[in-house]
Amino acid sequence: MDATNRSVVRVLMFPWLAYSHIHPFLELAKKLSERNFYIHLCSSPANLGHIKENLLEMNFPSIQLVELHLPSSPDLPPHYHTTKGLPNHLLGNLMQAFDTASSSFSSILTTLRPYFLTCDFFQPWAPALALSLNIPTVQFVVSGNKANSVAAHAFKKSEDDKKTEITEWLNKRDPCSSVIYVAFGSENYLSKEDREELALGLLLSNVNFIWVLRFPRGEEISAREALPEGFIEMVSERGLIVEEWAPQKRILSHPSIGGFLSHCGWGSVLESMKFGVPLIAMPMHIDQPLNAEFLVEIGVGLEIKRDKNGKIEREEVARVIRDLAGERTGEHLRKKARELSDCIRDKAGQEIDEVVNDLVHLVGRKRHNPF
């Protein structure tokens, strides 16, 4: 049925509190809002503040933000009701608080009465609550089949200045895929030991790179303090260290970028695939190891293997980077990544229309058979 000839479909979206999960939901919400859907996007105030700025700039009146208030504690104040900047040892506290907020979410469901709920796998209690109100659930899995940022940043330079600096640096490199981009998203942090081994691996590889370094909230440390002594000087001719944030899409779309060394969160994987850039996988937790395995299997990635104690070793880092930068293995991976990018671009519009038709069919069944 054409979108202009049907009533508005009201949806409640409820992702996990990580921006790597929220971002795909938000992108889907934007697509659906263009097809006569009205979206309620539910998350904690700590997350919604950043999203609100983006929606106001982009003008999406059919997307409404709904606040879910989690219980606070001395260990988990409201500004930690998000994985962004959350110290690793508090992740369990956040998950427990999220589960405890189920009664508040039940009230939201009762008030909004959406045509259906869409959520991911971190809150199995949400579909049960929806079912008790005869609201169907569609699971939106934002990890790979086997298992992207809007944020406010405290820049040392303005965002535009940083974009200009990075673009100018890339423009001076060989335009034929000569640079490795290194970043681990906004919610993943390397241990001191892994950070040092990665730095020394980059040094040994002798390959050009951009490395985005981030630190947990409250950890006041500079890149110079965090990296091995003398590292910045030793790589100054071929390496660019960027603190806190970088324009990832702009970087990945630059012709000098030949690979992306990543934790393999699904948002980063999708962005890399979109721009036809192969990945070097250095997964950490949750779905990331399975995402890495998937990328290797389909021929668009290599994985840095940890030792038997789960540690990163500089020699392994250097070996994998050199493989990706090399002509034989690297060019094969880049060819596969470009083919996958073309396929994604060709099918994008067709697939969202198929999703819309399936959702409209689900809503129609629910309204004709309410019990």
Buried (B, 14 or more C-beta within 10 A) or exposed (E): EEBEEEEEBBBBBBBBBBBBBBBBBBBBBBBBBEBBBBBBBBBBBBBBBBBEEBBEEEEBEBBBBBBBEBEEEEEBEEBBBBBBBBBEEBBEBBBBBBEEBBEBBBEBBEEBEBBBBBBBBBBEBBBEBBEEEEBBBBEBEBBBEEBBBBBEEEEEEEEEEBBEBBEEBBEEBEEEBBBBBBBBBBBBBBEEEBBBBBBBBBBBBEBBBBBBBBBBEEEEEEBEEBBEEEBBEBBEEBBBBBBBBBBBEBBBBBBBBBBBBBBBBBBBBBBBBBBBBBBBBBBBEBBBBBBBBBBBEBBBBBBBEBEEEEEBBBEBBBBBBBBBBEEEBBBBBBBBBBEBBEEBEEEEEEEBEEBBEEBBEBBBEBEEEEE
